[in-house]
Amino acid sequence: MTTNGHIPLQPIAHPGPLAGRRIIDFTWAWAGPYGAMLLALLGAEVIKVESRTRIDHSRQRSLAMGAFRGGVNQAPMFNELNLNKLSIQLNLKQEGAKQVVRDLAATADGAIDNFRPGTLDKLGLGYAALREQREAIVMVSASALGASGPERNYTGYAPTFAALAGLAYLSGAPDEPPLTMGGSIDLRAGTAAAFAMLAGLHYRDRTGRGQFIDASSREAIAMHMGEEFLRVSLRGDDGERLGNGHRAWAPHDVYRCASMHEPNGAAASNGEAWIAIACRNDAEWDGLCETAGLDHLRADRRFRTGLRRWKHREELRAPIEAWTGEQSAQAASEALRAAGVPASPSMWGADIHASAQFQARSGGVAIRPPETRQRTVLAPPWKFSETPAAIVAPSPKLGEDTHFVLGRMLGYDQERIDALHAEGALE
């Protein structure tokens, strides 16, 4: 990627799998920008449409971090969600700005938004309008609840998606309220939108035809709980909240440990340490008992079968935690895995970042966003042997690439660009 403002972070010997694709990015907040960024990490040329008249609020605040007091180019969350993109500043209420979008559409392979259904149509920039410019364009519209149905005009964000999908109701301890679920929900919805774009582009490559993809963030989250829909259809009732438990296996929980690592290792970031343990069958139960010195539990009739262990699962916590409480999470998990028992430390961000596995896979990439200090962001989650996904540029400053897009990409002369400035189209 080369722009008037971006300097590539590293040379790219081979372009990504979406190299040569151009995507117009109308998204904002978390879910939409993350989905569009995944396409950019895969090599697509993603042009983010922004405006000071309706600024992406992740440039000013985030659900996780609250209001941000720095400038619009310094916001940490924006700089996490818009890597590799170009930014063009357009006030879409102005006709000149709308024409810029139409001209971009004539050269684009796809467009993506996460507005309420009909928002871009009211501006004259919906799928029908963009398709007039390029018939084979693929457009993904990732709204809260989809573009049809009586609730299509709902607005939403991550906790809304989780609540309306039913996932929040099922999350949490049995005797506590449903959990509020945040940013990870947005990222799942964004991933589903990116997948939809890939499918649309694949179809276009095979048939030459574009299409409109109506994506519902609520449905993207609901698809993670298909077994609950099956339960309702078969039994007519909802499952209860299980916390860290399982509907059939026990023990299946997290247990407090003495430390995260051995004494010469790094401590967990908050001083706490936990291990996750799951026993799915008698063999794994035997492995746990042998490793933890709990052979007396195997002779206890309450725990002789999987069903009995599940019925008496609460009674397993104390003896298991008596052992884990004297162990480091790392050492206990290694011993259990050696015995064939699924187990893992419950790791904090600091533990993951320091781990040999994370470092070996180059999990962090150093970038220097505009107007702020160097920071580390997560690397793309895929390793392609022939067409690597890569972070080649930090997130852009607001409108950083406006003149590049207008002049170099679209061929506007300076007189036309000046006229757009005078009209207020580039605000």
C-alpha positions as CSV (number, residue, x, y, z in Angstrom):
1,M,0.0,0.0,0.0
2,T,1.3,3.4,-0.9
3,T,-0.5,6.7,-0.1
4,N,0.4,10.3,0.1
5,G,0.7,10.0,3.9
6,H,1.4,6.4,4.8
7,I,4.9,4.9,4.9
8,P,4.8,1.1,4.8
9,L,6.1,-0.5,8.0
10,Q,7.8,-3.4,6.2
11,P,8.5,-4.5,2.6
12,I,6.0,-6.9,1.2
13,A,7.5,-9.5,-1.0
14,H,4.1,-11.0,-2.0
15,P,0.8,-9.1,-2.0
16,G,-2.0,-10.3,0.1
17,P,-4.8,-12.5,-1.2
18,L,-7.1,-9.5,-1.7
19,A,-4.5,-7.4,-3.5
20,G,-6.1,-5.4,-6.3
21,R,-9.5,-5.2,-4.6
22,R,-10.9,-1.8,-3.7
23,I,-13.5,-1.5,-0.9
24,I,-15.4,1.6,0.1
25,D,-15.7,1.6,3.9
26,F,-18.6,3.6,5.3
27,T,-18.3,1.9,8.7
28,W,-17.8,3.4,12.2
29,A,-17.6,2.4,15.9
30,W,-16.2,-1.1,16.5
31,A,-17.9,-4.0,14.6
32,G,-18.0,-2.5,11.1
33,P,-14.4,-1.0,11.1
34,Y,-13.0,-4.3,12.4
35,G,-14.6,-6.2,9.6
36,A,-13.3,-3.8,7.0
37,M,-9.9,-3.9,8.6
38,L,-9.7,-7.7,8.2
39,L,-10.2,-7.1,4.5
40,A,-7.4,-4.5,4.6
41,L,-5.1,-6.9,6.4
42,L,-5.7,-9.4,3.6
43,G,-4.4,-6.8,1.1
44,A,-7.6,-5.0,-0.1
45,E,-7.4,-1.3,-0.7
46,V,-9.9,-0.1,1.9
47,I,-11.0,3.6,1.6
48,K,-12.6,4.8,4.8
49,V,-15.2,7.6,4.3
50,E,-15.1,10.0,7.2
51,S,-16.4,13.4,8.1
52,R,-16.0,16.0,10.9
53,T,-19.7,16.5,10.6
54,R,-20.4,12.9,11.8
55,I,-17.1,11.7,13.2
56,D,-16.4,8.0,14.0
57,H,-17.0,8.0,17.7
58,S,-14.1,5.6,18.2
59,R,-12.0,8.6,17.5
60,Q,-13.4,10.2,20.6
61,R,-14.4,7.4,23.0
62,S,-14.8,3.7,23.4
63,L,-17.1,1.4,25.5
64,A,-14.0,-0.1,27.1
65,M,-12.0,3.1,27.8
66,G,-14.6,5.8,28.0
67,A,-14.1,9.3,26.7
68,F,-10.8,10.1,25.1
69,R,-9.3,13.5,25.7
70,G,-6.7,13.6,23.0
71,G,-7.1,14.6,19.4
72,V,-9.1,12.7,16.8
73,N,-5.9,11.1,15.4
74,Q,-4.7,9.8,18.7
75,A,-7.6,7.7,19.9
76,P,-6.3,4.2,20.9
77,M,-9.4,2.3,19.9
78,F,-9.6,3.9,16.4
79,N,-5.9,3.1,15.9
80,E,-6.6,-0.6,16.8
81,L,-9.5,-0.9,14.3
82,N,-8.4,0.8,11.1
83,L,-4.9,-0.5,10.3
84,N,-3.9,-0.4,6.6
85,K,-6.8,1.8,5.6
86,L,-6.9,5.1,3.7
87,S,-9.1,8.0,4.9
88,I,-11.0,10.3,2.7
89,Q,-12.9,13.2,4.3
90,L,-16.4,13.6,2.8
91,N,-19.5,15.4,4.1
92,L,-22.1,13.1,2.5
93,K,-24.8,15.7,2.8
94,Q,-23.1,17.7,0.0
95,E,-23.8,16.7,-3.6
96,G,-20.1,17.0,-4.5
97,A,-19.2,14.5,-1.9
98,K,-21.9,12.1,-3.1
99,Q,-20.4,12.4,-6.6
100,V,-17.0,11.4,-5.2
101,V,-18.5,8.3,-3.8
102,R,-20.2,7.5,-7.1
103,D,-16.9,7.9,-8.9
104,L,-15.2,5.6,-6.3
105,A,-18.0,3.1,-6.8
106,A,-17.3,2.9,-10.5
107,T,-13.8,1.7,-9.6
108,A,-14.6,-0.4,-6.5
109,D,-15.2,-4.1,-6.0
110,G,-17.2,-3.7,-2.8
111,A,-18.6,-1.4,-0.2
112,I,-19.4,-2.1,3.5
113,D,-21.5,-0.1,6.0
114,N,-22.9,-0.7,9.5
115,F,-25.7,2.0,9.6
116,R,-29.3,1.5,10.2
117,P,-31.0,0.0,7.1
118,G,-31.9,2.7,4.6
119,T,-29.4,5.3,5.9
120,L,-27.3,5.3,2.7
121,D,-30.4,5.0,0.5
122,K,-31.7,8.3,2.0
123,L,-28.4,9.9,1.0
124,G,-28.7,8.4,-2.6
125,L,-25.7,6.2,-2.0
126,G,-27.3,2.8,-1.2
127,Y,-26.8,-0.4,-3.2
128,A,-29.0,0.6,-6.1
129,A,-27.1,3.8,-6.6
130,L,-23.7,2.2,-6.4
131,R,-24.8,-0.6,-8.7
132,E,-25.6,2.0,-11.3
133,Q,-21.9,2.9,-11.3
134,R,-20.6,-0.6,-11.3
135,E,-23.1,-3.4,-11.8
136,A,-20.8,-6.1,-10.3
137,I,-20.2,-4.3,-7.0
138,V,-20.7,-6.3,-3.8
139,M,-22.2,-4.4,-0.9
140,V,-22.4,-5.7,2.7
141,S,-24.7,-3.8,5.0
142,A,-24.2,-5.0,8.6
143,S,-27.0,-3.5,10.6
144,A,-28.0,-4.4,14.2
145,L,-31.0,-6.7,13.3
146,G,-31.0,-6.8,9.5
147,A,-32.8,-4.9,6.8
148,S,-36.2,-6.7,7.1
149,G,-38.6,-7.6,9.8
150,P,-40.5,-5.4,12.3
151,E,-37.4,-4.6,14.3
152,R,-35.2,-3.6,11.3
153,N,-34.9,0.0,12.5
154,Y,-33.4,-0.9,15.9
155,T,-30.0,0.6,16.6
156,G,-27.5,-1.4,18.6
157,Y,-24.0,-2.0,19.8
158,A,-22.2,-5.0,21.3
159,P,-24.3,-5.5,24.5
160,T,-27.5,-5.0,22.5
161,F,-26.4,-7.7,20.0
162,A,-25.6,-10.2,22.8
163,A,-28.8,-9.4,24.7
164,L,-31.1,-9.7,21.7
165,A,-29.4,-12.8,20.5
166,G,-30.0,-14.6,23.8
167,L,-26.2,-15.1,24.5
168,A,-26.1,-12.7,27.4
169,Y,-29.0,-14.4,29.1
170,L,-27.1,-17.7,29.0
171,S,-23.9,-16.2,30.3
172,G,-23.1,-15.9,34.0
173,A,-23.5,-17.8,37.2
174,P,-26.8,-19.6,37.8
175,D,-27.8,-17.4,40.8
176,E,-26.7,-14.1,39.2
177,P,-28.1,-11.9,36.5
178,P,-27.2,-12.2,32.8
179,L,-23.8,-10.8,31.9
180,T,-23.3,-7.7,29.9
181,M,-21.1,-8.6,26.9
182,G,-19.0,-6.0,25.3
183,G,-16.3,-5.6,22.7
184,S,-15.7,-9.3,21.8
185,I,-19.3,-9.3,20.5
186,D,-18.6,-6.5,18.1
187,L,-15.5,-8.3,16.8
188,R,-17.5,-11.4,16.1
189,A,-20.1,-9.4,14.2
190,G,-17.4,-7.7,12.3
191,T,-15.7,-11.0,11.4
192,A,-19.1,-12.3,10.1
193,A,-19.4,-9.2,7.9
194,A,-15.9,-9.7,6.5
195,F,-16.7,-13.3,5.7
196,A,-19.8,-12.2,3.9
197,M,-17.8,-9.9,1.8
198,L,-15.3,-12.6,0.9
199,A,-18.2,-14.9,-0.1
200,G,-19.7,-12.1,-2.2
201,L,-16.5,-11.4,-4.0
202,H,-16.0,-15.2,-4.7
203,Y,-19.4,-15.4,-6.2
204,R,-18.7,-12.3,-8.4
205,D,-15.4,-13.9,-9.6
206,R,-17.3,-17.0,-10.7
207,T,-20.4,-15.4,-12.2
208,G,-19.5,-11.8,-12.9
209,R,-22.5,-10.7,-10.8
210,G,-22.4,-8.5,-7.7
211,Q,-25.0,-8.6,-5.0
212,F,-26.4,-6.9,-1.8
213,I,-25.7,-8.8,1.4
214,D,-28.0,-8.0,4.3
215,A,-26.0,-8.9,7.5
216,S,-27.6,-8.9,10.9
217,S,-25.2,-8.5,13.9
218,R,-27.8,-10.1,16.2
219,E,-28.0,-13.2,14.0
220,A,-24.2,-13.4,13.7
221,I,-24.1,-13.7,17.5
222,A,-27.1,-16.0,17.8
223,M,-25.4,-18.6,15.4
224,H,-23.0,-19.3,18.3
225,M,-25.8,-20.9,20.4
226,G,-27.5,-23.3,18.0
227,E,-27.8,-26.0,20.7
228,E,-30.1,-23.7,22.7
229,F,-32.4,-23.3,19.7
230,L,-32.4,-27.1,19.4
231,R,-33.3,-27.5,23.1
232,V,-36.2,-25.1,22.7
233,S,-37.5,-27.0,19.6
234,L,-37.2,-30.4,21.3
235,R,-38.1,-29.5,24.9
236,G,-39.8,-26.2,24.7
237,D,-37.8,-24.6,27.5
238,D,-34.6,-22.5,27.9
239,G,-31.4,-23.8,29.4
240,E,-30.1,-22.3,32.7
241,R,-27.0,-20.2,33.2
242,L,-24.1,-22.5,34.0
243,G,-21.2,-20.1,34.7
244,N,-18.1,-22.0,33.8
245,G,-19.9,-25.3,34.0
246,H,-21.0,-27.7,31.3
247,R,-24.3,-29.5,30.6
248,A,-22.7,-32.9,30.7
249,W,-19.1,-32.9,31.9
250,A,-17.7,-32.5,35.4
251,P,-15.3,-31.2,36.7
252,H,-15.5,-28.4,34.2
253,D,-14.5,-25.1,35.8
254,V,-11.6,-22.7,36.7
255,Y,-9.8,-23.2,40.0
256,R,-7.6,-20.8,41.9
257,C,-3.8,-21.5,42.0
258,A,-1.0,-20.3,44.1
259,S,0.7,-18.4,41.2
260,M,0.7,-18.2,37.5
261,H,4.3,-19.4,37.0
262,E,7.0,-21.0,39.1
263,P,8.7,-18.5,41.5
264,N,11.3,-17.6,38.9
265,G,8.6,-16.8,36.3
266,A,6.6,-13.6,35.7
267,A,3.6,-13.1,37.9
268,A,0.1,-12.6,36.5
269,S,-0.7,-9.0,35.8
270,N,-3.1,-8.7,38.7
271,G,-1.6,-11.1,41.1
272,E,-4.3,-13.8,40.6
273,A,-3.8,-17.2,39.0
274,W,-6.4,-19.7,37.8
275,I,-6.4,-22.9,35.9
276,A,-9.2,-24.2,33.7
277,I,-9.8,-28.0,33.9
278,A,-12.3,-30.2,32.0
279,C,-12.9,-33.9,32.3
280,R,-15.0,-35.3,29.5
281,N,-14.8,-39.0,30.3
282,D,-13.6,-41.6,32.9
283,A,-10.0,-41.7,31.5
284,E,-9.5,-37.9,32.0
285,W,-11.1,-38.1,35.4
286,D,-8.6,-40.9,36.3
287,G,-5.7,-38.7,35.0
288,L,-6.8,-35.8,37.2
289,C,-7.1,-37.9,40.3
290,E,-3.7,-39.6,39.7
291,T,-1.9,-36.3,39.0
292,A,-3.5,-34.4,41.9
293,G,-3.3,-37.1,44.5
294,L,-7.0,-37.5,44.7
295,D,-7.3,-41.2,44.3
296,H,-9.7,-41.4,47.2
297,L,-12.3,-39.5,45.0
298,R,-12.4,-42.4,42.5
299,A,-13.6,-44.7,45.2
300,D,-16.3,-42.3,46.3
301,R,-19.6,-43.5,44.8
302,R,-20.7,-39.9,44.2
303,F,-18.0,-39.6,41.5
304,R,-17.9,-43.1,40.0
305,T,-19.6,-42.2,36.7
306,G,-19.7,-39.1,34.5
307,L,-23.4,-38.6,35.3
308,R,-22.8,-38.9,39.1
309,R,-19.8,-36.5,38.9
310,W,-22.0,-34.0,37.1
311,K,-24.8,-34.3,39.7
312,H,-22.3,-33.7,42.5
313,R,-20.1,-31.2,40.6
314,E,-20.2,-28.6,43.3
315,E,-18.7,-31.0,45.8
316,L,-15.7,-31.4,43.5
317,R,-14.5,-27.9,43.9
318,A,-13.1,-28.0,47.3
319,P,-10.8,-31.1,46.9
320,I,-9.6,-30.0,43.5
321,E,-8.9,-26.4,44.6
322,A,-7.1,-27.7,47.7
323,W,-4.5,-29.2,45.2
324,T,-4.4,-26.3,42.6
325,G,-4.1,-23.8,45.5
326,E,-0.7,-25.1,46.2
327,Q,0.4,-25.2,42.5
328,S,1.4,-22.7,39.9
329,A,-1.2,-22.6,37.1
330,Q,1.5,-23.3,34.5
331,A,3.0,-26.3,36.3
332,A,-0.4,-27.8,37.1
333,S,-1.6,-27.5,33.5
334,E,1.5,-29.1,32.1
335,A,1.2,-32.0,34.5
336,L,-2.5,-32.5,33.7
337,R,-1.9,-32.3,30.0
338,A,0.8,-34.9,30.3
339,A,-1.8,-37.1,31.9
340,G,-4.3,-36.5,29.0
341,V,-6.5,-34.0,30.9
342,P,-7.6,-30.8,29.1
343,A,-6.2,-28.0,31.2
344,S,-4.8,-24.5,30.7
345,P,-3.8,-21.5,32.7
346,S,-6.3,-18.7,32.5
347,M,-4.0,-16.1,31.0
348,W,-4.1,-12.4,31.3
349,G,-2.9,-10.1,28.5
350,A,0.5,-9.6,30.1
351,D,1.0,-13.4,30.3
352,I,0.1,-13.9,26.7
353,H,2.3,-11.1,25.5
354,A,5.3,-12.5,27.4
355,S,4.7,-16.1,26.3
356,A,7.1,-17.9,24.0
357,Q,4.3,-19.0,21.7
358,F,3.0,-15.5,21.2
359,Q,6.5,-14.2,20.5
360,A,7.4,-17.2,18.2
361,R,4.3,-16.4,16.0
362,S,5.1,-12.6,15.9
363,G,1.8,-11.9,17.7
364,G,2.6,-8.3,18.2
365,V,3.5,-5.7,15.6
366,A,5.1,-2.3,16.5
367,I,3.4,0.7,14.8
368,R,3.5,4.4,15.3
369,P,0.1,5.9,14.7
370,P,0.0,9.6,13.6
371,E,0.4,12.1,16.3
372,T,1.1,9.5,19.0
373,R,3.9,7.3,20.4
374,Q,4.8,3.8,19.2
375,R,2.6,1.0,20.3
376,T,2.1,-2.7,19.7
377,V,-1.0,-4.1,18.0
378,L,-2.0,-7.7,17.3
379,A,-0.8,-9.2,14.1
380,P,-3.2,-10.7,11.6
381,P,-4.6,-14.0,12.9
382,W,-3.6,-16.0,9.8
383,K,-0.3,-17.2,8.3
384,F,-0.5,-17.6,4.5
385,S,2.5,-19.3,2.9
386,E,2.1,-17.6,-0.5
387,T,0.0,-14.4,0.0
388,P,0.8,-13.1,3.5
389,A,-1.6,-11.0,5.5
390,A,0.3,-8.1,6.9
391,I,0.1,-4.8,8.7
392,V,1.7,-2.3,6.3
393,A,0.4,1.0,7.7
394,P,-1.0,2.4,10.9
395,S,-4.6,3.8,11.0
396,P,-4.9,7.0,9.1
397,K,-5.3,10.5,10.3
398,L,-8.8,12.0,9.6
399,G,-8.9,12.8,5.9
400,E,-5.2,12.0,5.4
401,D,-5.6,10.5,2.0
402,T,-8.3,12.8,0.6
403,H,-6.1,14.5,-2.0
404,F,-4.5,11.3,-2.9
405,V,-7.8,9.6,-3.6
406,L,-9.3,12.5,-5.5
407,G,-6.2,13.4,-7.5
408,R,-4.3,10.1,-8.0
409,M,-7.1,7.6,-7.9
410,L,-10.0,9.5,-9.5
411,G,-8.0,11.9,-11.6
412,Y,-9.6,15.1,-10.3
413,D,-7.7,18.3,-11.2
414,Q,-6.9,20.9,-8.6
415,E,-9.7,23.2,-9.7
416,R,-12.3,20.5,-9.1
417,I,-10.8,19.7,-5.7
418,D,-10.8,23.4,-4.7
419,A,-14.5,23.6,-5.8
420,L,-15.3,20.6,-3.5
421,H,-13.5,22.4,-0.6
422,A,-15.5,25.6,-1.3
423,E,-18.8,23.6,-1.3
424,G,-18.0,22.0,2.0
425,A,-18.0,18.6,0.5
426,L,-14.6,17.8,2.1
427,E,-15.4,18.7,5.7
